[in-house]
Amino acid sequence: MEATAKRKTKSNWSVFSVVNGLIFVIVCLIILVPLWKVLVDSLDLTTGYGMKLFPDKFGLAGYQTVLSNPTLLRPLMISVITTLSGTLLGLLLSTLGAYVLIQWEMPGRTFLANLLLVTMVFSGGMIPTYLVLRNLHMTNTLWSVILLPAINVYNLVLMRNFFEGIPNSLFESATLDGCTPMQTFYKIALPLSKAALASIGLMFAVSYWNDYTNYKLYINKEQLYNFQMKLRSMMQGSDLPMATAGATENTVRNAAIIVAILPFMILYPFLQKYFVKGINIGAVKE
Amino acid sequence: MVGSAKLASQEKKKNLGQRVKKYWGFYIMFLPVLAFVIVFHYLPMLGIRYAFTQYKLIKAPTFVGFAQFQKLFGMPNFWNAFKNTIELSVIKLLLTTFLSVVISLLLNEMISIKGKKLAQTIIYLPHFLSWVVTASVFQLILAPTSVGLVNTILIKLGVVNEGIYFLGKSEWWRFSYYLINIWHDTGWGTIIFMATLTGIDPGTYEAASIDGAGRWQKMWYITLPALANTIITVLILNLAKIMNLFESVFVLQNDAVMETSQVLQTYVYYQTFNSGAVPDYGYTTAIGLFRSVVGMALMLACNAASHKVRGRGIM
């Protein structure tokens, strides 16, 4: 009696797990098939019709076109430069702000914290921001797309939550040893926060690399487009570069999509834990 | 008594000066942050005054009182965009949250740790693809021609005779928009639920098993109630942001589906940068101000709700 009951639950288990496993195979396919289709078509020198597991006529001409054409290479370089500089600046501002906000005894701390928090609740909106940037002559320069996203109060608060977890005694003893606030900052706070720096840095990097809205609003010179802008105008068919070495238009479009996601796809498997960690730092406080 | 209080406050004042002095290094460190916040957040807030002017760039702004709002509230296009903003973001939020919960529950039941890790790695992925890339991928996948994967399959299966123009027909656009959003965000949404699920004491499940509870009973009576708080939190946090809807709509819309896809932010964009006429910055600032005020009201309401439900604010 007992044995059959046991067997019964066990077999239930496996039927359920098989079904569950199948569900996840389907879910993962739904996510991967569109990307696989783009990858296959980017390597196919014929126009990719329907679904093929592998290209009909394999060739790298699509990538050759993307990486050799100056009208595409330039946006790619702009994406790289703005991502690197923006991420560094974003990290600098987030860590400096976060470090000051954990000085609980500092007069005016609450005021400064509220000054930041208000911006999360209320904003001037799209047009006033555009007008400010224009009056500062930042529109149609890369300054607008580097400087504006660098101040991210949400990331700053995440960083603050992380700093809060560092034992206060470490800061105190550094101060007693004669460290200035700046020295304590980069000798104690930063080295102890490598994981948080990695995950918040990655969040900045992804948002700079993926930025489209800020470019669309503040930049209308084609020489200053980043890769997302270029990809978008290619997809809308307005300025597809001359396909070389037998690549079709479709090949070039698909290759451009792959180039836009490639840096991320290479890093993602290794850095996934940092990507995920970021969202959980916020929960530390609880 | 009074004397000692006075003395204490004097002491405090003297201390304040000393304390400020003690912290001067920190104030200097905060300066860059302060400068950025003032330039990129507070200066734009001052720009709200344009909502009460007519401002066509060639001329200095002229004060018109509430005329822009009168114009605004008389515009069917504006109300349509407002209605679309709410409908699109609320339905999107409910769909992705519901599916995130379902996927999390199923992930939680997976026995193979490796399989679970792999599935998580894959389902988080789309969240990191930009909306331009996502739109590009689906523009190709959903194309009505034979290049489009989905239509090819549908035609082969005999479901339809002719390719459906998913993103170019207003009766299909929203359906496609929700599907693409589900593809993009559901996986990422599971993270917060998975964090809650790993926090459930395994002892609870064991005790339930001993009492004869099956898998579904455990899910219904233990797992779901444990998730309830997190679900409410996620809904509140995201409800506060629904007026921000812009990029995902902007990259997927086109002239053929404007009526059903136009949201407030895209309306502001087109009225300012793409209307063909000299833009009236006063008018579009007024729309933005309306959006910000509704957004703030939602945020404060959600904050109050959050205090009630989980004992702390949303920030």
Interface residues (C-beta under 8 A of the other chain):
Chain A: N12 W13 F16 S17 N20 G21 I23 F24 V27 C28 I30 I31 L32 V33 P34 L35 K37 V38 D41 T47 G48 Y49 G50 M51 L92 L93 L96 G97 Y99 V100 Q103 E105 M106 P107 G108 L112 L115 L116 L117 T119 M120 V121 F122 S123 G124 G125 M126 I127 P128 T129 Y130 L131 V132 L136 L147 L148 A150 I151 V153 L156 V157 T180 P181 M182 F185 V206 W209 N210 D211 Y212 T213 K216 L217 Q228 M229 L231 R232 M235 N250 R253 N254 I257 A260 I261 F264 Y268 P269 Q272 F275 V276 I279 N280 A283
Chain B: L16 R19 V20 Y23 G25 F26 Y27 M29 F30 P32 V33 L34 F36 V37 V39 F40 H41 Y42 L43 P44 M45 L46 G47 I48 Y50 I103 L106 L107 E109 M110 I111 S112 G115 L118 A119 T121 I122 I123 Y124 L125 P126 F128 L129 S130 W131 V132 V133 A135 S136 V137 F138 Q139 L140 I141 S146 V147 L149 T152 I153 K156 W183 G187 I191 I192 A195 G214 R215 F246 E247 F250 V251 Q265 V268 Y269 T272 F273 Y281 T284 T285 G288 L289 R291 S292 G295 M296 M299 L300 M315
